[in-house]
Amino acid sequence: MPRKRGRLDIITDMLATLQNSGGEIKPTHLMYKSNLSHGQMNLYLEDMVGKELVKKIKKKNYDYIIMTDKGFEFFEKLKQMREFEKTFGL
């Protein structure tokens, strides 16, 4: 039976979705592609905005989530950590 996603797994999924979308995405699309409920997404999003990994902007009367340079760096480090875990079978 697969385990539930942890906090870091969810943040990784959200950042991967953002990166795959060119660094910006509408909140609803992020919610669906990251497989989160609206409440869950807002909790994680506020945490990520507070840590300056992403920011919210308004563009053409729509809200967007933008991945910051710090977010891109963090995501790259996360991917390196995941590869390290796989290398040692953790």
Secondary structure, DSSP 8 states (H G I E B T S, - for coil): ------HHHHHHHHHHHHHHTTTEE-HHHHHHHTT--HHHHHHHHHHHHHTTSEEEEEETTEEEEEE-HHHHHHHHHHHHHHHHHHHTT-
